[in-house]
Amino acid sequence: MHIIKNILTLTIHLNTDYCKFNIYHKLESAMVNKKKRFFIKTITKLGLLSLIPIELFAIEEKSCEVTSSDIEGPFYNPNSPNIIDLTPPEINSNFLFITGTIYANDCITPIPNAIVDVWHANQGEYDTKTNTYLNSSYEDDFYRGKIYTNQNGNYAYKTILPGKYLNGTYYRPSHIHYKASYLTNEITTQLYFEGDTSIPIDAWASNLSAENRIINLNSDKKNNLHGVFDIILNINPIDILRIDENNKIINSIFPNPVNNTTKLYLQNQEEKIIIQIYNVNGKIINTKEYLQINSINFNSILPANINKGVYVLTVKNNNGKTDSKRFCI
């Protein structure tokens, strides 16, 4: 439990004809890449990942895209409080914990002091027919907050799973609004959740651009839900204002959610480090030691037959410094 608590206290100079061709080529390539990622995600769910040629993943590893945008909606308040607990005091169980990292456009460099502004509807009423919370609504005083990323680009907040509300003739899927910003760069988007039956009929959640914003949630033994949502802003790493990084060990886990190409990127390490993996209940499920290494194939860290879910990775060096980041499988 202390792991979760720590996280909470816890990135044309061309002629006209060629320009037209180049734009068409980029659009075509973008569609191919998105279809490919959808294919990889689908075969992963079907357990067929090991049958896919390694060349396909070699191409996927190079893909680093800025997080896609989504509609803002009419309930944004620019003056949300700077808090990490978005719930009213009467809520005392079945929480949702979301953590993540804001990265620059290389998908590796974390952004400290970025702003993560979130807001969402309340839970609404439980519907026994659909086993879903419906008729939710937005509140002025709760379920909204503004979080600043720490020196490692991490953010975290505690809330509940939002209910669904009517949008014309159908219920919109459960979602959380985001407005993430750093310096003059800002993105407005929405976060959705796997298994939501309203996603296929929602124009925004079913859009191909939302694919990487639909995350898996994992339940702990107290029925709390946990999810990880990293955001990529269109900021060059050289434009990030540096702060004290003496306690920083982890640069990034990319891609996250984890696949066969994922790597753990570390600050320059000239000493032994100990890596441990915890489940959401705070139990250590694997420990590894490495010497003088800056990047590690993530599969080599994982225990055999690890289940799908949300986990916490901690790295500790000889000087006793520790850094942590969540990842999901």
GUBAPA-607761 format. One record per residue (C-alpha): residue in three letters; x, y, z. Coordinates in Angstrom, 3 decimals, padded with zeros to 6 digits. Last residue first. Layout:
N
Ala,X,Y,Z
...
This chain:
329
Ile,000.580,-005.393,-019.567
Cys,000.732,-002.174,-017.602
Phe,003.506,-000.018,-016.230
Arg,003.973,002.091,-013.124
Lys,007.134,003.982,-012.377
Ser,009.487,004.159,-009.402
Asp,012.828,005.697,-008.429
Thr,015.024,004.823,-005.473
Lys,018.303,006.307,-004.219
Gly,020.148,004.129,-001.711
Asn,023.599,005.085,-002.942
Asn,024.121,001.657,-004.483
Asn,021.138,002.125,-006.812
Lys,017.430,001.295,-006.477
Val,014.964,000.864,-009.350
Thr,011.262,000.306,-008.711
Leu,008.697,-001.079,-011.160
Val,005.004,-000.939,-010.201
Tyr,002.409,-003.169,-011.862
Val,-000.933,-002.888,-013.671
Gly,-002.565,-005.949,-015.235
Lys,-002.245,-008.911,-017.606
Asn,-000.683,-011.866,-015.847
Ile,003.039,-012.650,-015.713
Asn,003.813,-016.080,-017.143
Ala,007.556,-015.844,-016.463
Pro,008.747,-012.934,-014.349
Leu,009.473,-009.661,-016.145
Ile,012.879,-008.031,-016.226
Ser,014.152,-009.730,-019.388
Asn,010.909,-008.778,-021.160
Phe,011.760,-005.111,-020.618
Asn,014.832,-005.114,-022.798
Ile,017.161,-002.957,-020.722
Ser,018.680,000.461,-021.308
Asn,021.433,002.365,-019.530
Ile,023.484,-000.431,-017.951
Gln,026.436,-000.409,-015.572
Leu,025.582,-003.528,-013.546
Tyr,022.170,-005.191,-013.262
Glu,020.299,-006.963,-010.467
Lys,016.819,-008.487,-010.762
Thr,013.871,-008.952,-008.378
Asn,010.383,-010.289,-009.204
Ile,006.897,-010.586,-007.697
Ile,007.222,-008.166,-004.777
Lys,003.787,-007.701,-003.175
Gly,002.394,-004.151,-002.866
Asn,-001.237,-005.066,-003.656
Val,-000.943,-003.437,-007.096
Asn,001.765,-005.949,-008.050
Tyr,005.390,-005.117,-007.367
Ile,008.430,-005.429,-009.645
Gln,011.960,-004.953,-008.319
Ile,015.089,-003.686,-010.044
Ile,018.387,-003.514,-008.172
Ile,021.147,-001.337,-009.603
Lys,024.904,-001.776,-009.640
Glu,027.013,001.208,-010.598
Glu,027.915,003.391,-013.541
Gln,024.318,004.160,-014.480
Asn,023.601,006.914,-016.996
Gln,019.902,007.680,-016.493
Leu,017.724,004.715,-017.343
Tyr,015.554,003.585,-020.271
Leu,013.462,000.458,-019.735
Lys,012.658,-001.062,-023.105
Thr,009.460,-002.298,-024.745
Thr,009.743,-004.148,-028.057
Asn,007.855,-007.320,-027.107
Asn,004.946,-005.320,-025.650
Val,004.368,-003.243,-022.505
Pro,001.560,-000.735,-022.199
Asn,003.806,001.382,-022.218
Pro,006.170,001.585,-025.196
Phe,008.466,002.752,-023.747
Ile,009.357,002.700,-020.064
Ser,011.055,006.011,-019.380
Asn,013.938,007.966,-017.881
Ile,014.296,006.051,-014.622
Ile,017.057,007.040,-012.179
Lys,016.162,010.539,-010.997
Asn,017.212,011.569,-007.520
Asn,019.933,013.956,-008.660
Glu,017.736,015.375,-011.407
Asp,017.560,018.963,-010.162
Ile,015.552,020.918,-012.714
Arg,015.877,021.265,-016.473
Leu,013.619,023.463,-018.574
Ile,012.518,021.340,-021.509
Asp,013.222,022.848,-024.926
Ile,016.044,020.411,-025.754
Pro,013.605,017.493,-025.414
Asn,011.423,018.866,-028.231
Ile,007.804,019.348,-027.191
Asn,004.846,017.890,-029.071
Leu,003.436,016.281,-025.935
Ile,003.328,012.529,-025.348
Ile,000.986,011.405,-022.559
Asp,001.246,008.271,-020.422
Phe,-001.907,006.667,-019.002
Val,-001.627,003.904,-016.414
Gly,-004.608,002.327,-014.645
His,-005.601,000.998,-011.233
Leu,-009.027,000.023,-009.864
Asn,-009.805,-000.392,-006.168
Asn,-011.681,-003.553,-005.216
Lys,-009.740,-003.917,-001.925
Lys,-007.843,-006.940,-003.288
Asp,-006.643,-004.900,-006.285
Ser,-008.413,-004.427,-009.627
Asn,-006.631,-003.760,-012.940
Leu,-007.820,-001.318,-015.577
Asn,-006.781,-001.543,-019.240
Ile,-006.468,001.615,-021.270
Ile,-008.215,003.131,-024.278
Arg,-006.145,006.192,-025.196
Asn,-003.874,004.322,-027.616
Glu,-006.821,003.492,-029.896
Ala,-008.326,006.982,-029.799
Ser,-006.957,007.927,-033.261
Leu,-008.884,005.022,-034.801
Asn,-012.152,006.671,-033.830
Ser,-014.320,004.428,-031.667
Ala,-013.983,006.699,-028.625
Trp,-014.959,009.818,-030.589
Ala,-017.978,008.626,-032.598
Asp,-019.336,006.466,-029.786
Ile,-021.057,003.280,-030.909
Pro,-018.029,000.972,-030.587
Ile,-017.027,002.503,-027.206
Ser,-020.383,001.976,-025.484
Thr,-019.623,-001.608,-024.449
Asp,-016.708,-000.526,-022.257
Gly,-014.305,-003.477,-022.170
Glu,-011.164,-001.358,-022.195
Phe,-011.387,002.092,-020.646
Tyr,-011.375,005.584,-022.166
Leu,-009.197,008.696,-021.682
Gln,-010.035,011.983,-023.385
Thr,-008.017,014.736,-025.078
Thr,-006.986,018.371,-025.013
Ile,-003.327,019.042,-025.834
Glu,-001.204,022.033,-024.928
Asn,002.193,023.447,-025.901
Thr,003.022,026.999,-024.825
Leu,005.061,026.044,-021.723
Tyr,003.855,022.518,-020.871
Ser,000.263,021.389,-021.136
Ala,-002.115,018.488,-020.567
Lys,-005.879,019.008,-020.811
Tyr,-007.568,015.723,-020.021
His,-011.195,014.582,-019.890
Ile,-011.992,011.246,-018.258
His,-014.275,008.702,-019.886
Ser,-017.053,006.165,-019.320
Pro,-018.624,005.489,-022.698
Arg,-021.309,007.869,-024.020
Tyr,-024.843,006.561,-023.583
Tyr,-027.008,006.522,-026.692
Thr,-029.957,008.405,-028.220
Gly,-028.657,011.956,-027.886
Asn,-025.560,011.807,-025.713
Leu,-026.832,010.217,-022.527
Tyr,-024.480,009.859,-019.576
Lys,-022.124,007.117,-018.438
Gly,-020.557,006.712,-015.003
Pro,-017.052,007.777,-014.072
Leu,-014.718,005.280,-012.368
Ile,-013.758,006.906,-009.079
Thr,-010.963,009.339,-008.153
Lys,-007.319,009.326,-007.078
Tyr,-004.584,011.177,-008.927
Ala,-001.063,010.656,-010.177
Tyr,001.596,012.502,-012.196
Asn,005.128,011.624,-013.214
Gly,007.514,013.802,-015.236
Asn,010.544,012.737,-013.205
Gln,010.857,016.080,-011.398
Asn,007.167,015.872,-010.453
Thr,004.223,016.506,-012.774
Tyr,001.749,019.175,-011.725
Ile,-001.878,018.156,-011.099
Lys,-005.052,020.171,-011.683
Gly,-008.342,018.747,-010.416
Arg,-011.884,017.723,-011.302
Tyr,-014.203,015.074,-009.910
Phe,-015.618,017.431,-007.262
Asp,-016.762,021.033,-006.707
Asp,-018.635,021.972,-009.896
Glu,-020.219,018.603,-010.590
Tyr,-020.714,016.832,-013.921
Ser,-023.488,014.288,-014.462
Ser,-024.053,010.535,-014.496
Asn,-027.204,008.970,-015.901
Leu,-025.771,005.442,-015.892
Tyr,-023.577,003.162,-013.760
Thr,-023.359,-000.250,-015.390
Asn,-024.507,-003.818,-014.710
Thr,-026.696,-003.428,-017.832
Lys,-030.003,-004.550,-016.348
Thr,-029.055,-003.690,-012.757
Asp,-028.455,000.001,-013.523
Tyr,-026.412,001.767,-010.848
Glu,-027.000,005.514,-010.722
Gly,-024.531,008.280,-011.536
Gln,-020.812,007.872,-010.929
Asn,-019.771,011.505,-011.285
Ala,-018.695,013.033,-014.582
His,-015.084,013.854,-015.434
Trp,-012.300,016.422,-015.080
Val,-008.528,016.394,-015.487
Asp,-005.860,019.126,-015.816
Val,-002.318,017.745,-016.115
Ile,000.213,020.583,-015.982
Ala,003.868,019.932,-016.813
Asn,006.317,020.717,-014.022
Pro,008.801,018.016,-015.098
Ile,008.712,016.610,-018.653
Pro,010.049,013.089,-019.174
Thr,012.443,012.379,-022.077
Ile,011.803,008.984,-023.682
Cys,008.788,009.295,-025.999
Asp,010.946,011.434,-028.366
Asn,008.122,013.995,-028.504
Ala,008.587,014.965,-024.875
Tyr,006.994,012.808,-022.187
Ile,004.314,013.244,-019.504
Thr,004.247,010.242,-017.194
Gly,001.334,008.271,-015.791
Thr,-000.803,007.359,-012.823
Ile,-004.536,006.757,-012.446
Phe,-006.006,005.345,-009.229
Leu,-009.745,004.560,-009.291
Phe,-011.437,004.138,-005.933
Asn,-013.893,001.453,-004.886
Ser,-014.146,002.682,-001.279
Asn,-014.485,005.751,000.975
Ile,-016.598,008.269,-000.979
Glu,-018.341,010.533,001.577
Pro,-015.449,013.010,001.478
Pro,-016.026,013.996,-002.173
Thr,-013.553,012.552,-004.729
Leu,-010.879,014.307,-006.776
Asp,-007.896,013.383,-004.591
Ile,-004.797,014.737,-006.382
Ile,-005.431,018.441,-005.793
Asn,-004.532,021.808,-007.400
Pro,-008.069,023.131,-007.625
Ser,-009.801,023.633,-010.997
Asn,-009.786,027.195,-012.296
Pro,-009.844,026.510,-016.035
Asn,-013.244,024.780,-015.674
Tyr,-014.153,022.390,-018.504
Phe,-017.779,021.262,-018.649
Pro,-018.805,021.991,-022.253
Gly,-016.848,019.256,-024.065
Glu,-013.115,019.319,-024.798
Ile,-013.199,017.053,-027.842
Asp,-010.310,014.681,-028.477
Ser,-006.629,015.021,-029.296
Ser,-004.036,012.380,-030.158
Thr,-000.956,011.807,-028.033
Val,002.174,012.685,-030.012
Glu,003.576,009.716,-031.874
Cys,006.656,007.572,-031.366
Ser,006.950,004.663,-033.774
Lys,010.441,003.191,-034.031
Glu,009.520,000.108,-032.008
Glu,006.638,-000.669,-034.356
Ile,008.981,-001.252,-037.293
Ala,011.019,-003.798,-035.321
Phe,007.724,-005.256,-034.167
Leu,006.754,-006.238,-037.691
Glu,010.223,-007.582,-038.395
Ile,009.889,-010.008,-035.452
Pro,007.383,-012.077,-037.403
Ile,004.053,-012.675,-035.589
Leu,003.345,-016.106,-034.106
Ser,004.434,-015.163,-030.570
Leu,001.702,-012.514,-030.339
Leu,-001.144,-014.963,-030.923
Gly,-002.716,-014.734,-027.446
Leu,-006.005,-013.341,-028.758
Lys,-005.564,-010.073,-026.838
Thr,-002.105,-009.665,-028.362
Ile,-003.572,-010.400,-031.795
Thr,-005.887,-007.409,-031.395
Lys,-003.258,-004.963,-030.112
Ile,-000.908,-005.887,-032.953
Phe,-003.681,-005.400,-035.548
Phe,-004.652,-002.019,-034.058
Arg,-000.991,-001.000,-034.163
Lys,-000.792,-002.022,-037.826
Lys,-003.956,-000.118,-038.696
Lys,-002.493,002.981,-037.049
Asn,000.819,002.585,-038.881
Val,-000.901,002.106,-042.262
Met,-003.100,005.142,-041.696
Ala,-000.075,007.289,-040.807
Ser,001.805,006.061,-043.860
Glu,-001.076,007.070,-046.169
Leu,-001.266,010.509,-044.589
Lys,002.512,010.948,-044.891
His,002.482,009.821,-048.539
Tyr,-000.365,012.170,-049.416
Ile,001.482,015.097,-047.817
Asn,004.693,014.172,-049.691
Phe,002.869,013.846,-053.014
Lys,001.276,017.262,-052.640
Cys,004.621,018.780,-051.657
Tyr,006.312,017.184,-054.669
Asp,003.842,018.823,-057.012
Thr,004.061,022.237,-055.328
Asn,007.844,022.551,-055.206
Leu,009.660,021.971,-051.915
His,011.087,024.085,-049.043
Ile,008.532,023.481,-047.023
Thr,006.556,014.364,-021.241
Leu,004.943,011.293,-006.057
Thr,002.886,012.057,-003.461
Leu,000.388,009.741,-005.227
Ile,003.174,007.377,-006.256
Asn,004.380,007.161,-002.682
Lys,000.889,006.254,-001.479
Ile,000.585,003.514,-004.105
Ile,003.910,001.989,-003.014
His,002.929,002.341,000.664
Met,000.000,000.000,000.000
